[in-house]
Amino acid sequence: MGSKQITKYFNEDEFSCGCREGCTAPAISHKLVALLTAIRIDLGKPMRISSGLRCKRKNMAIAGAALRSKHLTGEAADVVAKSHAERFEILKLALKYGITGIGIYSRHIHLDIGHDEPIIWFEAEYPTSLRAELSQYIRLLPDSRPLLI
């Protein structure tokens, strides 16, 4: 039995927690999938989800995962981004479409919804020179919302 297609570009398996028995992961947010689809269309190439839904057990097994991760509520996805340029493109589109949580990592970009104000963070190991390069395109407005310049 195949995976159910959610949109033209994404199916349920891409967001699945991966647990077998007793998994308590919720359904993926339709709003998040709609925003990821819009980003995917503008990006013009496939986006691979490396982590979507998580149950508490799986989240606790991931080193550094937030205890209140948006993955636990179906409001987050990690998208594989192999290069700095690809992460930057996804970052610009995520801001364009109203993604409110953006984490920049060396192998992926974390995208989530559900924050009152947009927040952007870098993993501790992300190279300082690349942070500075991204930061020149993002400045915070007085109300802390990021703005691409």
Steps between C-alpha positions, in 0.01 A plus 500: 500500500649834392527823687215750469587802289434823696587742218653465156843525663467330840362173640424383855810280528728802461365645824451176693661454842632161398400325820310180465287400794360739756603817317319807632608748232215726382401568141711746304360854484316573175615861528866392520462269200335782300788736583762235415322439170512871414871509588562187290323653197703822521822307563441308178653174617413214737536549874581195713355493850751348743278532809133581534276360769649374824349325798646583842708181503666578165551867590677404825732272302622787280797681652431869544129480415287756684269356764215705351599441139246599236566152353293366792194698388532438125605859440863445392707338230872480434590541133829363367715785366843390390653840434506843656345642181211253520438583867498870411244446220273302732543766773387777263195302389413396856491866605300589189232245586477571872692214659555621856777268623814453292806311618813503284706182532795363304296223333144627511272791569231469767165662413211534741183693564328598820719781635344841561800672341756365253817359654818391323784307661822326400639174630802562722738338250380706202806685364529860619592625152183349353287639785635846423422454130138405575465770763580774250175411322293488816452783740250519780227757482428693824229244584753212455359378168774407250508691175700401195704790364 
